[in-house]
């Protein structure tokens, strides 16, 4: 391979303290340690009723009245005294197998510039051409994640701070990167501004609502996510992006309860007109055939489950797998593997995945070489890296641009595409937007349909089909 020569517009400072963390998460991306949460429960209130908790010591964290459910805190025996239709709340992890996060480095004179030339993901989707038809005007997208930095210069135009909400138990608020960079990276893929600087989002004129479900730790509670999903429908979001997931329990036992409540939630939201777009997961797992999922627990024991993957295996959602190039601007002949080729980590399954989209790929053996240029195969987007004092007080964030890869990055490509379709045909409901995206997608020649479902997403074709 020919060594790529980085320009003076290096995206990341490859030396010195400014370099962000480099992480190679395991294929399970933390999902193995997701599990039941102490003293938190999701309760089906269909039979017990909404007032069943009055007179108890239970605290209602989220009243999910629209789907006859609630999230409560307290002792399990207290919950059991009210109803047997409940399950422990569970923790859900972000999906981020490969990342390089750090502040951007602009030209030597400090001026800002466009980074579009590094955005293979937008180029392969013909986003510039789509913008001749629509830029996502008059649409709204919810980002259910770790928080979206409303002060980032590439997102300040897009984030509706008034509608943004914090669904966690912390006191940091919303419209900020309080749970980490992840949500800001996702939001930039959807809606970064079409400026003379920074990156370009698929739908730069859509409105973004931050629905924060991750706090400063690596997990979110499933109950908080359900509440955020329902809120996205309540505020009339045209699409909601969930770049998160886990395999909390076996399909047997509590798994059937989770599936029932989740499907009730997603079906309700679909009927309200909000399209739910979800990452398929980063475990190289065959979701079609329920491959046993094995991991080592904290006691060093190997545990194997026949798991349910939540929330992407729910009804009435779009599950998105990831694709990416190998060799973008650094290989011998440019892109050695197509940007439409399946990423090494992506989950798959013909009926478990709806579409594939750019999430980034990586030659792990090359990432430490070539002057950092091998990171160009990942997805470049906005980041905001938060900092906290010893007392836990939020001290601000460093804004910039960084690379990451995962189905977390693929899902917002589809969310942005959904906003473009809805903007071009405002009368479409969620099912019709999904159909437009699926019917215009196609499986690339020479690749296995199991990685794509209907195919690789085609925003231009979807918009022009309306």
Number of C-alpha atoms within 10 A of each C-alpha: 10 12 15 18 12 14 8 10 16 17 25 22 17 14 8 7 8 14 15 18 10 12 13 13 14 15 21 23 21 19 25 21 19 20 20 18 13 13 14 24 25 27 27 24 22 12 11 16 14 16 8 14 20 11 7 12 12 18 13 17 19 18 16 22 14 13 21 18 25 23 25 23 20 16 14 17 9 14 25 12 11 17 17 12 16 22 21 22 24 24 23 29 26 26 27 25 23 25 21 21 27 26 20 22 19 21 14 10 6 8 9 15 14 15 19 18 10 19 20 23 28 20 14 14 23 16 21 16 12 22 16 9 15 21 26 27 16 15 23 25 32 32 31 29 30 35 33 36 32 25 16 23 16 28 23 15 18 22 25 16 17 10 16 24 19 24 26 23 12 11 11 16 16 26 26 27 36 30 26 25 26 26 32 32 31 32 36 33 30 34 32 29 24 20 13 12 16 24 25 27 29 33 33 28 24 27 23 31 29 32 31 30 29 30 23 16 11 15 23 26 22 29 28 24 24 24 20 26 24 21 21 29 22 14 14 16 25 30 30 31 30 27 31 27 29 28 26 26 21 17 18 12 10 15 19 15 18 25 19 14 19 21 19 18 23 23 16 17 27 20 14 18 20 29 30 32 29 31 33 39 35 30 20 15 20 18 23 14 12 15 12 14 18 14 15 12 11 9 6 8 9 10 12 12 17 16 20 23 22 23 29 26 21 24 17 22 24 26 29 38 37 35 30 29 26 25 27 25 23 24 18 13 12 15 17 14 17 16 26 26 26 28 26 19 25 28 26 31 21 19 18 24 28 28 31 38 30 35 32 35 30 22 14 13 8 15 16 12 13 17 16 21 22 25 33 24 30 30 26 31 28 33 32 30 21 19 16 13 9 7 6 9 11 14 9 15 20 16 22 23 26 24 23 28 29 33 32 34 35 32 33 34 32 31 32 29 30 32 36 31 31 28 24 22 14 14 10 17 18 23 16 17 27 24 13 23 28 21 15 19 23 17 20 14 9 7 12 16 21 24 29 32 24 21 26 29 27 25 27 23 18 24 24 13 13 13
